[in-house]
Amino acid sequence: MYNKKEPVFLKNDIPEIWHGKRYYSLDAYFKNTLGHKLNKIAIDAGFTCPNRDGTLDARGCIFCSEGGSGDFAVPFSSIETDEPYIAYFQSYTGTYAPVSQLEQIFGQALADSKVAGISIATRPDCLPKEVLALFGRLKAAYPRKFIWIELGLQTIHEQTALYIRRGYALECFSRAIYELDSLHIPVIVHVILGLPGESESMMLETVEYLGRIPVFGIKLQLLHVLRGTDLAEDYEKGTFSALTMEEYLHILINCLDHLSPNIVVHRVTGDGPKDLLLAPLWSAEKKKVLNALHHRMKLQNSYQGKYWKGGISYASGTSDTL
């Protein structure tokens, strides 16, 4: 179910439900709803993308690798684990296939006793009524498991969207958000920080926009420049510079300060395949980045929602989103 509860209002304090962090992390969310951490395994289900098969374009998004953002994904049949997990359909566009095929793939995952739920990475222009109806059937068939949808918005600014070859307008994204919300299907939005041509104020506008619509989670992703992409060609030409660690932490903390505290933060950096990563190389030291983030937020007394225009409020921790 999607959480419709009113937020709990607190003053000058970090809520206990954040479990020591200064933002509402995915780990904290699972501790509050399940009582334990839940890992996510990236799956490659053999999909393609309208931005690659010639329907919209044949080149993909400008930053996307040949793996379709699923460079760490594995076939579902190869997963071996004794622990419950989220089946994350990450590669390419996770709803870009006939409904009968989608029903078989997602149904197989949900039927697995080790799968607590599924998360499907897709595009808002690949959610026709037939696919939305499928989600409704799956929710009814597996009421004890969850279905999440991940949408790659990246930015609300149309000029940037054209540059990265996103292939759909903001209106399409907004429509998909409300259609999924009407089905009580939580949405996780991907945002890239450091896109060429975007100022810090533009990035903040994207984050603040998400606080005004029914969004469950957010992934704040550092822009990675990967070898073999068109973005890498522009980088090597000197068209733009990758963010330094100091620049990224400054922007990231500012975004968290302006982010609605009711949105679960699923990611604050990201992993680029080391064999493909061209820039920024410092991002490969993920633990160092996270430690620096948490230390700096404490020094600055920063926390998620500090400057959120909706007021200081926090999710109650009793969400029925699962």
C-alpha positions in Angstrom: 0.0 0.0 0.0 1.1 3.6 -0.6 1.6 5.7 2.5 -1.1 8.3 2.8 -0.5 9.0 6.5 0.1 12.6 7.7 3.7 13.3 8.6 4.9 13.7 12.1 6.1 17.3 12.9 9.2 17.8 15.0 11.3 20.8 15.8 15.1 21.1 15.9 15.7 17.4 16.1 16.7 14.4 14.0 14.0 11.8 14.3 14.8 8.4 15.8 13.3 6.6 12.8 16.3 7.8 10.7 18.6 5.6 12.9 21.5 8.0 13.3 21.7 9.4 9.8 20.7 12.9 8.8 18.4 11.8 6.0 15.8 9.1 5.7 17.8 6.3 4.1 16.5 3.1 2.6 18.1 1.1 5.3 16.3 3.1 8.0 13.0 2.6 6.0 13.4 -1.2 6.1 14.3 -1.2 9.8 11.1 0.7 10.4 8.8 -1.4 8.2 10.4 -4.9 8.3 12.7 -4.7 11.3 15.8 -5.7 9.3 17.9 -4.7 6.3 16.9 -5.9 2.8 19.4 -6.2 0.0 18.7 -5.6 -3.7 19.9 -7.8 -6.5 20.1 -6.2 -10.0 18.5 -8.4 -12.7 18.9 -8.4 -16.5 15.7 -9.8 -17.9 16.7 -9.3 -21.5 14.8 -6.1 -22.2 15.8 -3.4 -24.7 14.8 0.3 -24.8 12.9 2.6 -27.2 15.9 4.9 -27.0 18.1 2.1 -28.5 15.9 0.1 -30.9 15.2 3.0 -33.2 11.7 3.8 -31.9 12.9 7.0 -30.4 16.6 6.8 -31.1 19.3 4.2 -31.7 22.0 5.7 -29.4 20.5 5.5 -26.0 20.8 8.3 -23.4 24.0 10.2 -23.7 25.4 8.8 -20.4 24.2 5.2 -20.7 26.7 2.4 -21.2 26.1 -0.6 -23.5 24.8 -2.4 -20.4 21.8 -0.1 -20.3 22.7 1.1 -16.8 22.6 -2.5 -15.7 26.3 -3.2 -15.7 26.1 -5.2 -12.5 22.9 -7.1 -13.4 22.6 -10.8 -13.6 20.0 -13.2 -15.0 17.3 -14.1 -12.5 18.0 -17.8 -12.9 21.6 -17.3 -11.7 20.7 -15.8 -8.3 21.7 -18.0 -5.4 21.0 -16.7 -1.9 19.4 -17.8 1.3 18.4 -14.3 2.4 15.3 -12.4 1.3 16.0 -9.7 -1.3 14.5 -7.2 -3.7 14.5 -8.3 -7.3 15.6 -5.2 -9.1 14.9 -5.2 -12.9 17.6 -2.7 -13.7 18.8 -3.2 -17.3 17.4 -1.0 -20.0 13.6 -0.4 -19.9 11.8 -2.9 -17.5 8.4 -2.6 -19.1 9.4 -2.5 -22.7 8.0 -5.9 -23.8 4.6 -7.6 -24.5 2.4 -7.7 -21.4 2.3 -11.5 -21.5 6.1 -11.6 -21.3 6.2 -9.1 -18.5 3.5 -11.0 -16.5 5.6 -14.2 -16.8 8.9 -12.5 -15.8 7.5 -10.5 -12.9 5.2 -13.3 -11.7 8.1 -15.7 -11.6 10.0 -13.3 -9.4 7.1 -12.5 -7.0 6.4 -16.3 -6.7 9.9 -16.9 -5.4 9.8 -17.3 -1.6 13.1 -15.3 -1.2 11.8 -12.3 -3.1 10.3 -9.7 -0.7 9.2 -7.6 -3.6 10.3 -6.3 -7.0 11.6 -2.9 -8.2 11.2 -2.2 -11.9 13.4 0.5 -13.7 11.5 1.9 -16.6 10.5 5.0 -18.6 7.3 7.0 -18.0 6.5 6.7 -21.7 6.6 2.9 -21.4 3.7 2.5 -19.0 0.6 2.0 -21.2 -2.8 1.1 -19.7 -2.1 -2.6 -20.3 1.0 -2.5 -18.2 -0.7 -0.5 -15.4 -3.5 -3.1 -15.4 -0.8 -5.8 -15.0 0.6 -4.2 -11.9 -2.9 -4.2 -10.5 -3.3 -7.9 -11.1 0.1 -8.7 -9.6 -0.6 -6.6 -6.5 -3.9 -8.6 -6.0 -2.1 -11.9 -6.6 0.8 -11.2 -4.3 -0.7 -9.0 -1.5 2.2 -9.7 0.9 4.9 -8.5 -1.5 5.6 -5.0 -2.9 5.9 -3.6 -6.4 8.0 -0.5 -6.9 8.6 1.5 -10.1 11.8 3.4 -10.7 11.7 6.3 -13.2 14.8 8.0 -14.6 13.8 11.6 -14.6 17.3 13.0 -14.1 16.2 16.6 -14.4 13.1 18.7 -14.8 14.8 21.1 -17.3 13.8 20.4 -20.9 17.1 21.8 -22.4 19.1 19.4 -20.4 16.7 16.6 -21.2 17.2 17.2 -24.9 21.0 17.2 -24.5 21.0 13.8 -22.6 18.5 12.4 -25.1 16.0 11.5 -22.5 13.2 11.2 -25.1 10.1 12.3 -23.2 8.7 15.6 -21.8 8.2 16.4 -18.1 4.5 16.3 -18.7 4.8 12.6 -19.5 6.7 11.9 -16.3 4.1 13.8 -14.2 1.2 11.9 -15.8 2.9 8.6 -15.0 3.5 9.6 -11.4 -0.2 10.2 -10.8 -1.3 7.1 -12.7 0.9 5.0 -10.5 -0.1 6.8 -7.4 -3.8 6.0 -8.2 -2.8 2.3 -8.2 -1.0 2.8 -4.8 2.3 1.8 -6.5 5.3 3.7 -5.0 7.7 5.5 -7.3 11.4 6.0 -6.9 12.8 8.8 -9.0 16.4 8.9 -10.4 18.1 12.4 -10.4 21.5 13.0 -11.8 23.6 15.8 -10.1 26.3 17.4 -12.2 24.7 17.2 -15.7 26.5 19.5 -18.2 25.1 23.0 -18.3 23.1 22.7 -15.0 23.7 25.1 -12.2 23.2 24.3 -8.6 19.9 26.2 -8.5 18.6 24.1 -11.4 19.4 20.9 -9.5 17.6 22.3 -6.5 14.6 23.1 -8.6 14.4 19.4 -9.6 14.6 18.2 -6.0 12.0 20.7 -4.8 9.7 19.7 -7.7 9.7 16.1 -6.4 8.6 17.3 -3.0 5.3 18.6 -4.6 4.2 15.3 -6.2 3.5 11.8 -4.8 7.0 10.4 -4.8 8.1 7.6 -2.4 11.8 7.5 -3.0 14.7 9.2 -4.7 18.1 8.2 -6.0 20.6 11.1 -6.0 23.1 10.0 -8.6 26.5 11.6 -9.2 27.1 12.0 -13.0 29.5 9.3 -14.1 31.4 9.6 -17.4 31.7 6.0 -18.7 34.0 5.0 -21.6 32.2 4.2 -24.8 29.4 6.7 -24.3 28.7 9.9 -26.2 29.0 11.7 -22.9 32.6 10.5 -22.7 33.3 12.1 -26.1 32.1 15.5 -24.9 34.1 15.1 -21.7 37.3 14.4 -23.6 36.6 17.4 -25.9 36.5 19.6 -22.8 32.9 20.5 -23.3 32.3 20.1 -19.5 34.1 19.1 -16.4 33.2 16.4 -13.9 32.4 17.5 -10.4 35.1 17.4 -7.7 34.3 15.6 -4.5 34.1 18.9 -2.7 31.7 20.3 -5.3 29.5 17.2 -5.2 29.2 17.1 -1.4 28.3 20.8 -1.4 25.5 20.3 -4.0 24.3 17.0 -2.5 24.0 18.4 1.0 22.1 21.4 -0.4 19.8 19.1 -2.2 19.1 17.0 0.9 18.5 20.2 2.9 15.8 21.2 0.3 14.3 17.7 -0.2 11.0 16.8 1.4 11.8 14.7 4.5 9.0 12.3 3.6 10.9 11.0 0.6 13.1 7.9 1.3 16.6 8.4 0.0 17.7 5.2 -1.8 21.0 6.5 -3.0 23.3 9.5 -2.4 26.2 8.7 -4.8 26.4 5.6 -7.1 28.7 3.0 -8.5 30.3 3.2 -11.9 32.0 0.1 -13.2 35.7 0.6 -12.5 36.7 -0.7 -15.9 34.5 1.8 -17.6 34.8 4.8 -15.3 36.5 7.8 -16.9 35.5 10.5 -14.4 35.3 11.3 -11.6 37.7 8.7 -10.4 37.2 9.7 -6.7 33.7 8.3 -6.9 35.1 4.8 -6.9 35.9 5.3 -3.2 32.3 5.0 -2.1 32.9 4.5 1.6 35.2 7.6 1.7 32.5 9.6 0.0 29.7 8.5 2.4 31.9 9.1 5.5 32.7 12.6 4.3 29.0 13.3 3.6 27.9 12.2 7.1 30.7 14.1 8.8 30.0 17.3 6.9 26.3 17.2 7.4 26.9 16.9 11.1 29.3 19.8 11.2 27.0 22.0 9.2 23.9 20.8 11.1 22.4 19.8 7.8 19.5 17.4 7.5 16.9 16.3 5.0 14.2 18.9 4.8 16.0 21.6 6.7 15.0 24.2 4.0 12.0 22.3 2.6 9.4 24.8 1.7 6.6 22.6 2.9 7.9 22.9 6.5 9.9 20.7 8.8 8.1 17.3 8.9 9.2 13.7 9.0 7.6 10.4 7.9 6.2 8.6 10.9 8.0 5.3 10.2 4.7 3.4 10.2 4.4 3.5 6.4 2.4 0.8 4.7 4.2 1.3 1.4 5.4 -2.3 1.5 
